[in-house]
Amino acid sequence: MSILDRFKSKKEQELKGETVSEPVAVKKPQASVPTKAKKSEKAIAPEFLDIIKKPLVTEKAAHLASFGQYTFEVAIDANRVSVSKAVKAMYGITPVSVNIQRVRGKVVRFGRSSGRRKAWKKAIVTLPTGKSIDVYEGV
């Protein structure tokens, strides 16, 4: 039996005396399509996903986390209000304050050629006392 026999119709195969086997139906796993988002699993608006890029995992950030302050790398055009709204949308906690720093890119060298790293922004988010978020679970 050749590869192209599967494209022949059943009648052509029966006329030639070949056995016709029914194709076995293989169940494909269906992708889980959420019909409705539960209140605990709200969908995050895409504009908030672009504001907070990632949490910063450093020794200083781990020390600040014990005081309820969390450090994130944010978009270069983000401001305090947008970072506050993004934290509220992603983690469900309204921050007490948001401090933002602009970090200049360092000048680096690769042999004789020199260049510059990108400038970026970081945000230090202070949460209310007694509240915490688990930012290190996916890092």
N, CA, C and O atoms as a GROMACS GRO file, in nm:
protein
  556
    1MET      N    1   0.085  -0.118   0.000
    1MET     CA    2   0.000   0.000   0.000
    1MET      C    3   0.089   0.124   0.000
    1MET      O    4   0.182   0.132   0.080
    2SER      N    5   0.064   0.215  -0.085
    2SER     CA    6   0.150   0.333  -0.093
    2SER      C    7   0.091   0.447  -0.012
    2SER      O    8  -0.021   0.440   0.040
    3ILE      N    9   0.168   0.549  -0.004
    3ILE     CA   10   0.125   0.666   0.074
    3ILE      C   11   0.005   0.734   0.008
    3ILE      O   12  -0.082   0.787   0.077
    4LEU      N   13   0.001   0.732  -0.123
    4LEU     CA   14  -0.104   0.803  -0.193
    4LEU      C   15  -0.238   0.729  -0.191
    4LEU      O   16  -0.339   0.784  -0.233
    5ASP      N   17  -0.240   0.603  -0.142
    5ASP     CA   18  -0.366   0.529  -0.135
    5ASP      C   19  -0.465   0.593  -0.040
    5ASP      O   20  -0.586   0.574  -0.054
    6ARG      N   21  -0.418   0.665   0.055
    6ARG     CA   22  -0.511   0.725   0.150
    6ARG      C   23  -0.597   0.834   0.086
    6ARG      O   24  -0.699   0.874   0.142
    7PHE      N   25  -0.555   0.882  -0.031
    7PHE     CA   26  -0.632   0.985  -0.098
    7PHE      C   27  -0.735   0.927  -0.196
    7PHE      O   28  -0.818   1.000  -0.249
    8LYS      N   29  -0.729   0.796  -0.218
    8LYS     CA   30  -0.826   0.732  -0.306
    8LYS      C   31  -0.959   0.722  -0.234
    8LYS      O   32  -0.965   0.713  -0.112
    9SER      N   33  -1.065   0.722  -0.312
    9SER     CA   34  -1.196   0.707  -0.252
    9SER      C   35  -1.217   0.560  -0.214
    9SER      O   36  -1.144   0.473  -0.260
   10LYS      N   37  -1.316   0.533  -0.131
   10LYS     CA   38  -1.345   0.397  -0.085
   10LYS      C   39  -1.387   0.308  -0.201
   10LYS      O   40  -1.354   0.190  -0.203
   11LYS      N   41  -1.459   0.365  -0.298
   11LYS     CA   42  -1.505   0.286  -0.412
   11LYS      C   43  -1.388   0.241  -0.498
   11LYS      O   44  -1.387   0.127  -0.544
   12GLU      N   45  -1.290   0.328  -0.519
   12GLU     CA   46  -1.174   0.290  -0.599
   12GLU      C   47  -1.097   0.177  -0.532
   12GLU      O   48  -1.048   0.087  -0.599
   13GLN      N   49  -1.086   0.182  -0.399
   13GLN     CA   50  -1.014   0.078  -0.328
   13GLN      C   51  -1.090  -0.054  -0.332
   13GLN      O   52  -1.028  -0.160  -0.342
   14GLU      N   53  -1.224  -0.050  -0.325
   14GLU     CA   54  -1.303  -0.173  -0.330
   14GLU      C   55  -1.296  -0.237  -0.469
   14GLU      O   56  -1.293  -0.359  -0.480
   15LEU      N   57  -1.294  -0.156  -0.574
   15LEU     CA   58  -1.286  -0.209  -0.710
   15LEU      C   59  -1.154  -0.280  -0.734
   15LEU      O   60  -1.149  -0.378  -0.807
   16LYS      N   61  -1.048  -0.232  -0.673
   16LYS     CA   62  -0.917  -0.294  -0.691
   16LYS      C   63  -0.899  -0.414  -0.598
   16LYS      O   64  -0.798  -0.484  -0.606
   17GLY      N   65  -0.994  -0.438  -0.512
   17GLY     CA   66  -0.986  -0.554  -0.424
   17GLY      C   67  -0.907  -0.527  -0.297
   17GLY      O   68  -0.870  -0.620  -0.226
   18GLU      N   69  -0.882  -0.405  -0.270
   18GLU     CA   70  -0.807  -0.372  -0.149
   18GLU      C   71  -0.904  -0.365  -0.032
   18GLU      O   72  -1.022  -0.333  -0.048
   19THR      N   73  -0.852  -0.396   0.084
   19THR     CA   74  -0.936  -0.387   0.202
   19THR      C   75  -0.948  -0.242   0.243
   19THR      O   76  -0.850  -0.166   0.242
   20VAL      N   77  -1.067  -0.204   0.280
   20VAL     CA   78  -1.094  -0.067   0.320
   20VAL      C   79  -1.098  -0.064   0.471
   20VAL      O   80  -1.184  -0.128   0.533
   21SER      N   81  -1.010   0.008   0.528
   21SER     CA   82  -1.012   0.020   0.674
   21SER      C   83  -1.061   0.159   0.710
   21SER      O   84  -1.019   0.259   0.653
   22GLU      N   85  -1.149   0.160   0.806
   22GLU     CA   86  -1.202   0.288   0.851
   22GLU      C   87  -1.094   0.361   0.929
   22GLU      O   88  -1.024   0.300   1.010
   23PRO      N   89  -1.078   0.487   0.907
   23PRO     CA   90  -0.978   0.560   0.984
   23PRO      C   91  -1.018   0.566   1.131
   23PRO      O   92  -1.134   0.589   1.165
   24VAL      N   93  -0.922   0.545   1.213
   24VAL     CA   94  -0.946   0.547   1.357
   24VAL      C   95  -0.955   0.692   1.402
   24VAL      O   96  -0.866   0.773   1.375
   25ALA      N   97  -1.063   0.723   1.470
   25ALA     CA   98  -1.082   0.860   1.517
   25ALA      C   99  -0.995   0.882   1.641
   25ALA      O  100  -1.009   0.814   1.742
   26VAL      N  101  -0.908   0.976   1.630
   26VAL     CA  102  -0.820   1.009   1.741
   26VAL      C  103  -0.874   1.135   1.806
   26VAL      O  104  -0.891   1.238   1.741
   27LYS      N  105  -0.900   1.125   1.934
   27LYS     CA  106  -0.951   1.242   2.005
   27LYS      C  107  -0.836   1.337   2.037
   27LYS      O  108  -0.738   1.299   2.101
   28LYS      N  109  -0.851   1.457   1.993
   28LYS     CA  110  -0.752   1.558   2.024
   28LYS      C  111  -0.793   1.628   2.153
   28LYS      O  112  -0.911   1.656   2.173
   29PRO      N  113  -0.696   1.655   2.239
   29PRO     CA  114  -0.734   1.728   2.361
   29PRO      C  115  -0.780   1.868   2.326
   29PRO      O  116  -0.712   1.942   2.255
   30GLN      N  117  -0.896   1.902   2.376
   30GLN     CA  118  -0.950   2.033   2.346
   30GLN      C  119  -0.885   2.137   2.436
   30GLN      O  120  -0.861   2.114   2.554
   31ALA      N  121  -0.856   2.249   2.377
   31ALA     CA  122  -0.800   2.359   2.455
   31ALA      C  123  -0.907   2.411   2.549
   31ALA      O  124  -1.023   2.429   2.511
   32SER      N  125  -0.867   2.435   2.670
   32SER     CA  126  -0.965   2.483   2.766
   32SER      C  127  -0.999   2.629   2.735
   32SER      O  128  -0.914   2.718   2.742
   33VAL      N  129  -1.123   2.649   2.701
   33VAL     CA  130  -1.170   2.783   2.668
   33VAL      C  131  -1.254   2.832   2.784
   33VAL      O  132  -1.361   2.778   2.812
   34PRO      N  133  -1.206   2.935   2.853
   34PRO     CA  134  -1.286   2.984   2.966
   34PRO      C  135  -1.411   3.052   2.915
   34PRO      O  136  -1.405   3.144   2.833
   35THR      N  137  -1.524   3.008   2.965
   35THR     CA  138  -1.650   3.067   2.922
   35THR      C  139  -1.673   3.199   2.995
   35THR      O  140  -1.709   3.299   2.933
   36LYS      N  141  -1.651   3.198   3.123
   36LYS     CA  142  -1.665   3.320   3.200
   36LYS      C  143  -1.550   3.327   3.299
   36LYS      O  144  -1.512   3.227   3.359
   37ALA      N  145  -1.496   3.445   3.314
   37ALA     CA  146  -1.390   3.463   3.412
   37ALA      C  147  -1.453   3.475   3.550
   37ALA      O  148  -1.546   3.552   3.571
   38LYS      N  149  -1.400   3.398   3.643
   38LYS     CA  150  -1.451   3.408   3.779
   38LYS      C  151  -1.403   3.537   3.841
   38LYS      O  152  -1.311   3.602   3.790
   39LYS      N  153  -1.465   3.574   3.952
   39LYS     CA  154  -1.427   3.699   4.016
   39LYS      C  155  -1.284   3.694   4.066
   39LYS      O  156  -1.215   3.797   4.067
   40SER      N  157  -1.237   3.576   4.110
   40SER     CA  158  -1.101   3.566   4.158
   40SER      C  159  -1.000   3.561   4.043
   40SER      O  160  -0.883   3.593   4.062
   41GLU      N  161  -1.045   3.522   3.924
   41GLU     CA  162  -0.957   3.510   3.809
   41GLU      C  163  -0.994   3.615   3.704
   41GLU      O  164  -1.032   3.579   3.592
   42LYS      N  165  -0.984   3.740   3.738
   42LYS     CA  166  -1.019   3.844   3.644
   42LYS      C  167  -0.910   3.855   3.537
   42LYS      O  168  -0.792   3.835   3.566
   43ALA      N  169  -0.952   3.886   3.416
   43ALA     CA  170  -0.856   3.906   3.309
   43ALA      C  171  -0.791   4.042   3.327
   43ALA      O  172  -0.857   4.142   3.356
   44ILE      N  173  -0.660   4.044   3.308
   44ILE     CA  174  -0.585   4.169   3.324
   44ILE      C  175  -0.584   4.240   3.190
   44ILE      O  176  -0.558   4.180   3.086
   45ALA      N  177  -0.614   4.368   3.193
   45ALA     CA  178  -0.617   4.447   3.070
   45ALA      C  179  -0.477   4.451   3.009
   45ALA      O  180  -0.378   4.460   3.081
   46PRO      N  181  -0.467   4.444   2.876
   46PRO     CA  182  -0.336   4.438   2.811
   46PRO      C  183  -0.249   4.561   2.834
   46PRO      O  184  -0.126   4.552   2.830
   47GLU      N  185  -0.311   4.676   2.857
   47GLU     CA  186  -0.228   4.795   2.879
   47GLU      C  187  -0.152   4.787   3.011
   47GLU      O  188  -0.047   4.849   3.026
   48PHE      N  189  -0.205   4.712   3.107
   48PHE     CA  190  -0.135   4.696   3.235
   48PHE      C  191  -0.024   4.592   3.225
   48PHE      O  192   0.073   4.598   3.300
   49LEU      N  193  -0.037   4.497   3.133
   49LEU     CA  194   0.066   4.397   3.116
   49LEU      C  195   0.193   4.456   3.057
   49LEU      O  196   0.303   4.405   3.080
   50ASP      N  197   0.179   4.565   2.980
   50ASP     CA  198   0.295   4.627   2.918
   50ASP      C  199   0.367   4.722   3.012
   50ASP      O  200   0.481   4.759   2.986
   51ILE      N  201   0.304   4.763   3.121
   51ILE     CA  202   0.365   4.861   3.211
   51ILE      C  203   0.470   4.793   3.299
   51ILE      O  204   0.585   4.837   3.303
   52ILE      N  205   0.431   4.687   3.368
   52ILE     CA  206   0.526   4.616   3.455
   52ILE      C  207   0.590   4.505   3.374
   52ILE      O  208   0.522   4.413   3.330
   53LYS      N  209   0.723   4.514   3.353
   53LYS     CA  210   0.793   4.415   3.273
   53LYS      C  211   0.828   4.292   3.355
   53LYS      O  212   0.795   4.180   3.316
   54LYS      N  213   0.896   4.311   3.468
   54LYS     CA  214   0.935   4.198   3.552
   54LYS      C  215   0.974   4.249   3.689
   54LYS      O  216   1.011   4.365   3.704
   55PRO      N  217   0.968   4.163   3.790
   55PRO     CA  218   1.017   4.202   3.922
   55PRO      C  219   1.170   4.194   3.924
   55PRO      O  220   1.229   4.107   3.861
   56LEU      N  221   1.232   4.285   3.998
   56LEU     CA  222   1.377   4.282   4.011
   56LEU      C  223   1.413   4.190   4.126
   56LEU      O  224   1.363   4.205   4.237
   57VAL      N  225   1.501   4.095   4.100
   57VAL     CA  226   1.543   3.999   4.201
   57VAL      C  227   1.689   4.030   4.235
   57VAL      O  228   1.781   3.982   4.169
   58THR      N  229   1.708   4.110   4.338
   58THR     CA  230   1.841   4.145   4.386
   58THR      C  231   1.842   4.133   4.538
   58THR      O  232   1.738   4.111   4.600
   59GLU      N  233   1.959   4.146   4.597
   59GLU     CA  234   1.968   4.141   4.743
   59GLU      C  235   1.895   4.260   4.805
   59GLU      O  236   1.827   4.245   4.906
   60LYS      N  237   1.909   4.376   4.745
   60LYS     CA  238   1.843   4.494   4.798
   60LYS      C  239   1.691   4.481   4.787
   60LYS      O  240   1.618   4.519   4.879
   61ALA      N  241   1.644   4.426   4.675
   61ALA     CA  242   1.499   4.408   4.657
   61ALA      C  243   1.444   4.307   4.758
   61ALA      O  244   1.334   4.325   4.808
   62ALA      N  245   1.521   4.202   4.788
   62ALA     CA  246   1.477   4.104   4.887
   62ALA      C  247   1.473   4.166   5.026
   62ALA      O  248   1.386   4.134   5.107
   63HIS      N  249   1.567   4.255   5.055
   63HIS     CA  250   1.568   4.324   5.185
   63HIS      C  251   1.449   4.419   5.195
   63HIS      O  252   1.385   4.427   5.300
   64LEU      N  253   1.418   4.491   5.087
   64LEU     CA  254   1.305   4.583   5.088
   64LEU      C  255   1.172   4.509   5.097
   64LEU      O  256   1.074   4.563   5.150
   65ALA      N  257   1.166   4.386   5.044
   65ALA     CA  258   1.041   4.309   5.048
   65ALA      C  259   1.002   4.276   5.192
   65ALA      O  260   0.883   4.260   5.221
   66SER      N  261   1.098   4.267   5.281
   66SER     CA  262   1.064   4.241   5.421
   66SER      C  263   0.997   4.362   5.485
   66SER      O  264   0.932   4.349   5.589
   67PHE      N  265   1.012   4.480   5.426
   67PHE     CA  266   0.946   4.601   5.476
   67PHE      C  267   0.820   4.635   5.398
   67PHE      O  268   0.759   4.740   5.421
   68GLY      N  269   0.779   4.548   5.306
   68GLY     CA  270   0.658   4.571   5.228
   68GLY      C  271   0.680   4.655   5.105
   68GLY      O  272   0.585   4.711   5.050
   69GLN      N  273   0.805   4.666   5.058
   69GLN     CA  274   0.836   4.740   4.937
   69GLN      C  275   0.885   4.641   4.832
   69GLN      O  276   0.973   4.560   4.858
   70TYR      N  277   0.828   4.649   4.712
   70TYR     CA  278   0.862   4.557   4.605
   70TYR      C  279   0.913   4.637   4.487
   70TYR      O  280   0.863   4.745   4.457
   71THR      N  281   1.014   4.582   4.418
   71THR     CA  282   1.082   4.653   4.310
   71THR      C  283   1.050   4.585   4.177
   71THR      O  284   1.059   4.463   4.165
   72PHE      N  285   1.014   4.665   4.078
   72PHE     CA  286   0.979   4.615   3.945
   72PHE      C  287   1.054   4.694   3.839
   72PHE      O  288   1.084   4.812   3.857
   73GLU      N  289   1.085   4.626   3.729
   73GLU     CA  290   1.130   4.697   3.609
   73GLU      C  291   1.005   4.734   3.533
   73GLU      O  292   0.921   4.649   3.506
   74VAL      N  293   0.992   4.863   3.496
   74VAL     CA  294   0.871   4.910   3.430
   74VAL      C  295   0.906   4.970   3.295
   74VAL      O  296   1.023   4.990   3.263
   75ALA      N  297   0.804   4.997   3.216
   75ALA     CA  298   0.824   5.057   3.084
   75ALA      C  299   0.884   5.196   3.098
   75ALA      O  300   0.864   5.263   3.200
   76ILE      N  301   0.957   5.238   2.998
   76ILE     CA  302   1.028   5.365   3.004
   76ILE      C  303   0.932   5.484   3.006
   76ILE      O  304   0.969   5.591   3.054
   77ASP      N  305   0.810   5.466   2.956
   77ASP     CA  306   0.713   5.575   2.955
   77ASP      C  307   0.610   5.565   3.069
   77ASP      O  308   0.510   5.636   3.068
   78ALA      N  309   0.635   5.477   3.166
   78ALA     CA  310   0.542   5.459   3.277
   78ALA      C  311   0.557   5.572   3.379
   78ALA      O  312   0.666   5.627   3.396
   79ASN      N  313   0.447   5.605   3.445
   79ASN     CA  314   0.452   5.703   3.553
   79ASN      C  315   0.394   5.641   3.680
   79ASN      O  316   0.354   5.524   3.679
   80ARG      N  317   0.389   5.717   3.788
   80ARG     CA  318   0.345   5.662   3.916
   80ARG      C  319   0.201   5.612   3.913
   80ARG      O  320   0.169   5.507   3.968
   81VAL      N  321   0.116   5.688   3.848
   81VAL     CA  322  -0.026   5.653   3.844
   81VAL      C  323  -0.047   5.523   3.766
   81VAL      O  324  -0.122   5.436   3.809
   82SER      N  325   0.019   5.510   3.651
   82SER     CA  326   0.001   5.390   3.570
   82SER      C  327   0.060   5.267   3.640
   82SER      O  328   0.004   5.158   3.628
   83VAL      N  329   0.172   5.282   3.711
   83VAL     CA  330   0.230   5.170   3.784
   83VAL      C  331   0.138   5.129   3.898
   83VAL      O  332   0.121   5.010   3.924
   84SER      N  333   0.079   5.226   3.966
   84SER     CA  334  -0.014   5.197   4.075
   84SER      C  335  -0.136   5.120   4.024
   84SER      O  336  -0.180   5.024   4.087
   85LYS      N  337  -0.191   5.162   3.910
   85LYS     CA  338  -0.306   5.093   3.852
   85LYS      C  339  -0.269   4.953   3.806
   85LYS      O  340  -0.349   4.860   3.818
   86ALA      N  341  -0.148   4.937   3.753
   86ALA     CA  342  -0.104   4.805   3.706
   86ALA      C  343  -0.086   4.708   3.823
   86ALA      O  344  -0.123   4.591   3.812
   87VAL      N  345  -0.031   4.755   3.935
   87VAL     CA  346  -0.015   4.670   4.053
   87VAL      C  347  -0.152   4.632   4.107
   87VAL      O  348  -0.173   4.517   4.147
   88LYS      N  349  -0.245   4.726   4.108
   88LYS     CA  350  -0.381   4.698   4.154
   88LYS      C  351  -0.448   4.594   4.065
   88LYS      O  352  -0.517   4.505   4.115
   89ALA      N  353  -0.427   4.603   3.933
   89ALA     CA  354  -0.489   4.509   3.840
   89ALA      C  355  -0.425   4.372   3.847
   89ALA      O  356  -0.495   4.271   3.838
   90MET      N  357  -0.294   4.365   3.864
   90MET     CA  358  -0.224   4.237   3.861
   90MET      C  359  -0.230   4.162   3.993
   90MET      O  360  -0.246   4.040   3.994
   91TYR      N  361  -0.217   4.233   4.104
   91TYR     CA  362  -0.206   4.167   4.234
   91TYR      C  363  -0.325   4.194   4.325
   91TYR      O  364  -0.339   4.128   4.428
   92GLY      N  365  -0.412   4.288   4.290
   92GLY     CA  366  -0.532   4.312   4.368
   92GLY      C  367  -0.509   4.394   4.494
   92GLY      O  368  -0.596   4.397   4.582
   93ILE      N  369  -0.395   4.459   4.506
   93ILE     CA  370  -0.363   4.540   4.624
   93ILE      C  371  -0.330   4.681   4.577
   93ILE      O  372  -0.247   4.699   4.487
   94THR      N  373  -0.394   4.780   4.637
   94THR     CA  374  -0.364   4.919   4.604
   94THR      C  375  -0.241   4.964   4.681
   94THR      O  376  -0.241   4.958   4.804
   95PRO      N  377  -0.135   5.010   4.613
   95PRO     CA  378  -0.014   5.051   4.683
   95PRO      C  379  -0.034   5.182   4.758
   95PRO      O  380  -0.116   5.266   4.721
   96VAL      N  381   0.044   5.198   4.866
   96VAL     CA  382   0.042   5.322   4.944
   96VAL      C  383   0.119   5.430   4.868
   96VAL      O  384   0.073   5.544   4.857
   97SER      N  385   0.237   5.394   4.815
   97SER     CA  386   0.316   5.490   4.739
   97SER      C  387   0.395   5.417   4.631
   97SER      O  388   0.420   5.297   4.640
   98VAL      N  389   0.433   5.493   4.530
   98VAL     CA  390   0.514   5.441   4.420
   98VAL      C  391   0.626   5.540   4.395
   98VAL      O  392   0.600   5.658   4.367
   99ASN      N  393   0.750   5.494   4.403
   99ASN     CA  394   0.866   5.576   4.370
   99ASN      C  395   0.928   5.520   4.242
   99ASN      O  396   0.941   5.399   4.226
  100ILE      N  397   0.966   5.611   4.152
  100ILE     CA  398   1.020   5.569   4.023
  100ILE      C  399   1.159   5.629   4.005
  100ILE      O  400   1.183   5.746   4.037
  101GLN      N  401   1.251   5.546   3.955
  101GLN     CA  402   1.386   5.591   3.923
  101GLN      C  403   1.416   5.560   3.777
  101GLN      O  404   1.376   5.456   3.724
  102ARG      N  405   1.487   5.651   3.714
  102ARG     CA  406   1.535   5.626   3.578
  102ARG      C  407   1.680   5.585   3.589
  102ARG      O  408   1.762   5.657   3.645
  103VAL      N  409   1.712   5.468   3.535
  103VAL     CA  410   1.848   5.414   3.543
  103VAL      C  411   1.912   5.434   3.407
  103VAL      O  412   1.864   5.384   3.305
  104ARG      N  413   2.023   5.507   3.406
  104ARG     CA  414   2.093   5.531   3.280
  104ARG      C  415   2.170   5.407   3.238
  104ARG      O  416   2.220   5.333   3.323
  105GLY      N  417   2.180   5.385   3.108
  105GLY     CA  418   2.255   5.270   3.057
  105GLY      C  419   2.405   5.293   3.072
  105GLY      O  420   2.454   5.403   3.048
  106LYS      N  421   2.476   5.188   3.111
  106LYS     CA  422   2.621   5.199   3.130
  106LYS      C  423   2.693   5.196   2.997
  106LYS      O  424   2.645   5.138   2.899
  107VAL      N  425   2.810   5.257   2.994
  107VAL     CA  426   2.896   5.249   2.878
  107VAL      C  427   2.977   5.120   2.891
  107VAL      O  428   3.043   5.098   2.992
  108VAL      N  429   2.972   5.036   2.789
  108VAL     CA  430   3.041   4.907   2.792
  108VAL      C  431   3.134   4.897   2.673
  108VAL      O  432   3.117   4.966   2.573
  109ARG      N  433   3.234   4.808   2.686
  109ARG     CA  434   3.330   4.787   2.577
  109ARG      C  435   3.338   4.639   2.544
  109ARG      O  436   3.332   4.554   2.633
  110PHE      N  437   3.350   4.610   2.418
  110PHE     CA  438   3.375   4.475   2.370
  110PHE      C  439   3.500   4.483   2.283
  110PHE      O  440   3.492   4.508   2.163
  111GLY      N  441   3.615   4.462   2.345
  111GLY     CA  442   3.740   4.478   2.272
  111GLY      C  443   3.765   4.624   2.242
  111GLY      O  444   3.769   4.707   2.333
  112ARG      N  445   3.781   4.656   2.114
  112ARG     CA  446   3.804   4.796   2.078
  112ARG      C  447   3.676   4.875   2.061
  112ARG      O  448   3.678   4.997   2.070
  113SER      N  449   3.566   4.806   2.036
  113SER     CA  450   3.440   4.877   2.013
  113SER      C  451   3.370   4.904   2.145
  113SER      O  452   3.371   4.822   2.236
  114SER      N  453   3.311   5.020   2.154
  114SER     CA  454   3.238   5.057   2.275
  114SER      C  455   3.092   5.080   2.239
  114SER      O  456   3.057   5.108   2.124
  115GLY      N  457   3.008   5.069   2.338
  115GLY     CA  458   2.866   5.089   2.316
  115GLY      C  459   2.800   5.132   2.446
  115GLY      O  460   2.867   5.167   2.543
  116ARG      N  461   2.670   5.129   2.446
  116ARG     CA  462   2.594   5.172   2.564
  116ARG      C  463   2.476   5.078   2.582
  116ARG      O  464   2.408   5.043   2.486
  117ARG      N  465   2.451   5.040   2.707
  117ARG     CA  466   2.333   4.961   2.737
  117ARG      C  467   2.211   5.051   2.736
  117ARG      O  468   2.223   5.173   2.742
  118LYS      N  469   2.093   4.990   2.727
  118LYS     CA  470   1.970   5.068   2.724
  118LYS      C  471   1.941   5.130   2.860
  118LYS      O  472   1.974   5.073   2.964
  119ALA      N  473   1.880   5.247   2.858
  119ALA     CA  474   1.830   5.308   2.980
  119ALA      C  475   1.698   5.242   3.014
  119ALA      O  476   1.625   5.200   2.925
  120TRP      N  477   1.665   5.231   3.145
  120TRP     CA  478   1.543   5.166   3.187
  120TRP      C  479   1.491   5.232   3.313
  120TRP      O  480   1.560   5.314   3.374
  121LYS      N  481   1.369   5.197   3.351
  121LYS     CA  482   1.307   5.253   3.470
  121LYS      C  483   1.278   5.144   3.569
  121LYS      O  484   1.245   5.031   3.532
  122LYS      N  485   1.289   5.178   3.697
  122LYS     CA  486   1.246   5.085   3.800
  122LYS      C  487   1.151   5.157   3.894
  122LYS      O  488   1.162   5.278   3.916
  123ALA      N  489   1.058   5.081   3.948
  123ALA     CA  490   0.958   5.135   4.039
  123ALA      C  491   0.967   5.060   4.171
  123ALA      O  492   0.972   4.937   4.172
  124ILE      N  493   0.968   5.134   4.281
  124ILE     CA  494   0.964   5.076   4.415
  124ILE      C  495   0.823   5.101   4.468
  124ILE      O  496   0.785   5.216   4.491
  125VAL      N  497   0.748   4.993   4.486
  125VAL     CA  498   0.608   5.001   4.524
  125VAL      C  499   0.596   4.966   4.672
  125VAL      O  500   0.640   4.859   4.714
  126THR      N  501   0.537   5.056   4.750
  126THR     CA  502   0.515   5.032   4.892
  126THR      C  503   0.371   4.990   4.914
  126THR      O  504   0.278   5.060   4.873
  127LEU      N  505   0.352   4.875   4.979
  127LEU     CA  506   0.219   4.822   5.005
  127LEU      C  507   0.176   4.858   5.147
  127LEU      O  508   0.261   4.892   5.230
  128PRO      N  509   0.046   4.852   5.176
  128PRO     CA  510   0.000   4.877   5.313
  128PRO      C  511   0.058   4.774   5.409
  128PRO      O  512   0.095   4.664   5.369
  129THR      N  513   0.065   4.810   5.537
  129THR     CA  514   0.121   4.719   5.636
  129THR      C  515   0.035   4.594   5.646
  129THR      O  516  -0.088   4.601   5.648
  130GLY      N  517   0.102   4.481   5.653
  130GLY     CA  518   0.031   4.354   5.662
  130GLY      C  519  -0.001   4.291   5.528
  130GLY      O  520  -0.040   4.174   5.524
  131LYS      N  521   0.015   4.362   5.419
  131LYS     CA  522  -0.012   4.308   5.285
  131LYS      C  523   0.120   4.267   5.221
  131LYS      O  524   0.223   4.331   5.241
  132SER      N  525   0.115   4.160   5.143
  132SER     CA  526   0.233   4.116   5.070
  132SER      C  527   0.188   4.051   4.940
  132SER      O  528   0.074   4.007   4.928
  133ILE      N  529   0.279   4.046   4.844
  133ILE     CA  530   0.253   3.981   4.717
  133ILE      C  531   0.367   3.884   4.691
  133ILE      O  532   0.479   3.904   4.736
  134ASP      N  533   0.337   3.778   4.617
  134ASP     CA  534   0.437   3.678   4.585
  134ASP      C  535   0.488   3.704   4.444
  134ASP      O  536   0.434   3.650   4.347
  135VAL      N  537   0.591   3.787   4.433
  135VAL     CA  538   0.642   3.824   4.301
  135VAL      C  539   0.751   3.731   4.254
  135VAL      O  540   0.785   3.732   4.135
  136TYR      N  541   0.807   3.649   4.342
  136TYR     CA  542   0.920   3.567   4.305
  136TYR      C  543   0.881   3.427   4.262
  136TYR      O  544   0.969   3.344   4.240
  137GLU      N  545   0.750   3.397   4.248
  137GLU     CA  546   0.708   3.262   4.217
  137GLU      C  547   0.743   3.221   4.075
  137GLU      O  548   0.774   3.103   4.053
  138GLY      N  549   0.741   3.310   3.978
  138GLY     CA  550   0.770   3.275   3.840
  138GLY      C  551   0.911   3.310   3.795
  138GLY      O  552   0.945   3.292   3.678
  139VAL      N  553   0.992   3.359   3.887
  139VAL     CA  554   1.126   3.404   3.849
  139VAL      C  555   1.227   3.298   3.877
  139VAL      O  556   1.346   3.317   3.852
   0.00000   0.00000   0.00000
